[in-house]
Structure formats: C-alpha cells, structure tokens
Amino acid sequence: MKFWFCIITLLINVVYGLNAQESINRHSILFHTGLALDDGFVYTNNNLPTIGLGYSYKLNKTFSIDASLFSVYKKLGDPTVFGWEAFNIITRNSNSLFISQADRDKITNVGIKDLNSDGHVKFLHVPLSVSLNIHPLRIGRSTLGFAIGATATYGSYKASRDEFTMNITLKDGTVYENLTFKQEIESRNLVIGGSYSKLYYRYDLSKKNAIQLSMHSLDFFWSYRNILGHHLLTFDFNSSF
C-alpha cells in the first residue's frame, strides 16, 4: 500500500508541475447508476440497482483525482430455511402437510406477522473510493481511461443465526405446538484501505457534459481477509465546471 501511494503522489507532483498553466474545467460532478455484480461478473436479480455520486478534480488533460460514494445492496436466500420442514410461522408459503391455509389465515388475523424468508440474508455496503484517474487515449469526443486507488467501506449484514421452537396459544384457546422461530443477527463494520480500480469509456456531449460507461472493482487487487468483493457496472453522467 505505501509503495502505491508513493508512486501516485510522485506522479501527481510531476504532472501538476508540468501542466500548472493549462486552462481547463477542473471540477466535475458525476452521477452513477447501474448494477452490482457478484464474483465472476455474475448478475442476480436479487440485487438492487447501484447508485452513486462522485467528484473529480482534473490535474491536466491526462490525470485527475476522483472520489465516489456508492450504495450496494444484495439479498440472498437463507440456507437454514427448508420448504419441507415442519411449519415455521415466520416462513411464508410453508409446504407443511399439517397446516392448512385456514390455519395460516387464523394466525395472521390475530396479529402475528408473517415474514418472507426469501432473500432473508441482506448485505448493504457503502464504499467511498479515492483514486488517480488516468485517461491517456482520446479520439475525437471519445476517451478511454482507467483509475486505481483505495476505499473505505461501511458494511451491514443481516441474517438468521439460531432457531428454536415454542408453543403458541391464541385467545380462543387454540394451541400450536413446536412452531419454529428464528433469531436474527445484524453486524456492522468499517473497512479502510481496500483496493479500487475502474475501466471506462467516456463520450463528450459538449465541453462541459459527458456520458460514461464504467466497470468498477472493489477489493479486487488487495484487501483484508474475508472481505466480500464487488464489481459495479455503471452508466455515468459527468458535468464539468
């Protein structure tokens, strides 16, 4: 990490010193929207669209410093829930042969909430990336570039941890025995120093506005152990001033 930051700092100082007199629009705001991809660049429809906001400071026509904030939300099926298990009061559409739809309706009507276990494991990651953006190839209005840097990521994880059985007695005296309940667990963390990289194609609509197609990778080149990596495919709008 220290080696990379030293190299980036050296490049910034050299390039900025050689091009300090250039007259260019140095500030840009970027609006990101797109998809979160799993490892192997696989997309699942349980993932919500990714949105983000970015800022770029242009050092010269080739280098800029970028910062972006994204939201990445994913849902997974809970592997501890089985459709053929005994009736689970928190599992919607249970396939138990011993509980009828009338029984389910009766329980629901007295105020016991029916929770859907599909996509019960939930991830929310909010990465903030800071990177050196290099765009060496420009043909007409088209630009091809890449960026490399580091991230600070806030993460939240929610899933079921333990399950237990209990008996429920309704007000009318009906008794349901050995109903399975699940105990949820939620954890949060902040990871600083993971890697960030981006490859993109930009098309300039005017001197101030551009559209961009970007592929982002977080925690791909280096990261702490047991960190979930993310790949983002985004369509960006860039406005300079």
N, C-alpha and C positions, 0 to 999 in steps of 0.2 A: 504493500500500500504506500509506504513512504517513498519508494522508488518512483511509482507512477505519479504521485503528487509533485515530486521534484521535477520530473520531466515536463508535466503540464505547466507548472509555474515558469519554467525556463522558456518554454515555447511562447507563453503569453507575453513575457517581458521582451523577448526578441522581436516578435511580430508587432507588438504595440509600439515599440520604439521606432521601427522602420516605417510605420504607417500612421503615425500620430496625426498627420496633417490631412488625412483623407476626409472629404466631405460626403458623409453617408448618413442615412437614417439609422441611428444606433440602437434605438429601443423598439422592441416588438412584443406584442401580446399574442399568445397562442391559445386557441380553444380546441381541446381534444375530445373526440368521441369515437368509440369503436368497440372492439371485442377483446375479452380476456381469453387467452389460450392456455391449455394445460401443457405439461411437458410433452415434447414430440409435436408441438404446434397443433394440438387437437382441440377442437371447439365442442363444448357441450351446451345444450340449450338451457341447462340449469343456471348458467352464469348470466348475471345481469349485465347490460351494456356498461362499458367503462366510460367515464367522463373525466375531464381534467382541465386544468388551467395552467398556463406557462408564461414565463417571461424570458426574453432573450436580449442580451447586450452585445452588440456587434463590435468587435475589436477592429476588424477591417473586412475586406471583401472575402476573406477565406476563413477567418476564425471568429467565433463568438462564444460567449458564456451563457449557458441555458440553465433554467431551473423550472421544474414542472411538478405539479401535485396531481396525483391520480386517485381514483377510487376503484377498488377491485373487489367484487362481491361474488362469492361462489356458494353453491348448495350441493350437498352430496346426500345420497341415501344413507340411513342409519343401518349399519351392518348387524346391529343387535336386534332388529325388528324382523320377524318372520311372519308371513301371511298365514301359515298353518298352525301357529301357536295357539294356546288357549286364549280366550277372549281377553283382549287388552283394552281397557277403557279409554286409553289415550290414542289408540290406533284406529284411524278411520278405515272403513271398508274391511274390517277383520273378516277372515274366512272361516271363523269358528262355526262348527255344525250345531253347537249347543245354544247359541244366542240368535234369536230372531230379530228381524228389523223392528218389530214392535217393542222388543226389549230395549234396543238401542234408542228408539224414539222416547221410550218411557224415562230412561236415564237422562237423556238430553233435555227433556221438558222440565225436569226438576232442577235444572241449573248446573249440571255437571258438564263442563266444556269438553267437546270432542276435538282433540288436536290431531292434525295430519302429520304422520311420521315421514312422509315423502320429503326428501331434501331436508331432513332434520338436522344434519351436520352443516353448520354455516361458518363461512370464513369472511371476514372483512379486513382488507389490507388497504392502507392509505400511504403509499410511498411518496416521499419527496426526493426528487433527483436533482443533482447539480452536476453539470458536465461541460466538457470542452467540445464544442461543435466545430467540425471541420467540413467545409464544402469546397473541395478542390476542382470539381468538374462542373462547368457551366456551358451550356449550348443554347444560345438564344434566350428564351424565357425559362428553360428547364435547368434545374440544378440537382445534382446527386451528391449526397453527403452522408456523414456518419458522426456519431458522438460517443464519447466514453467518459464515465465519471463514477460517482458513488451515490448511495441512497441512505435515507433514514426512513424506516418503515414502522408505522403503528399498525399492530395487528390485533384482531379479536377473533376468538374461536369459541364456538358453542356446540355442544353435543351431549348425548346422554352418557352417563357414567355407570350408574348402578341401577338395578331394578329389584323390586320387592313386591310381594303380594299382600293383599289386605282384603278384609270383608267390608261391604258397604250395606247399610240398612237405610232404605228410603222411608219417607214419612208415613207411607201407607203400610209399612211393615215388611215390604219385600226385601229379602236378603240376597245379596250377590256375594259369593264366596270366592276367595283366591283370585281376585282381579289383579292383574299385573300393572304396576305403575313404574315409571322411570324417573330417576333423579337426574336433572340436568346440571351440567357444569359449564362455566364460561371463564375463559382466561384471556388476559390481555398482555401485550408486550410491546417493547420499542427496541428495534434493532438498528444500530447505526454502523455504517461502514460497508454495506453490501455493494456489489458492483451494479453498474447501469451502462447499457450500450443501446445505440439506436442506429438504424439504417433507414434512409428516407429519400423520397423523390419529391421535389417541390416545383410547382409551376406558378410563375408570377402573373397575376391578373393585371397588375398595374405596378407603378413604382412603390406603392405602399401596401398593397394587398396580395396575398398569395394563398394557394391551397396546397396541401401536402399529404402524402401517404407515407406513414411511418410504421416501422416494426421495432418495438422496444423489447429489450430483455433485461429483467431484473434478477440479480443474484445468479447470473449465468457464468461469469468468469471467475468470480471469487465470492465467498460468503461464509458465514458461520455454519457450523454443523446443524443438521435438522431444520434448515430453513427452506420453506416452500418457495420455489422459483416461479416467476410469472413471465409470460410473453404477451405483449399487447399489440394488436393491430389497430391503428387509429387513423381516422381522417381528420386533418387539422386545418384550421383557418388561421392565417398569420396576418396581423395588421401592424404595420411599422409606423413610427413617428419620430 
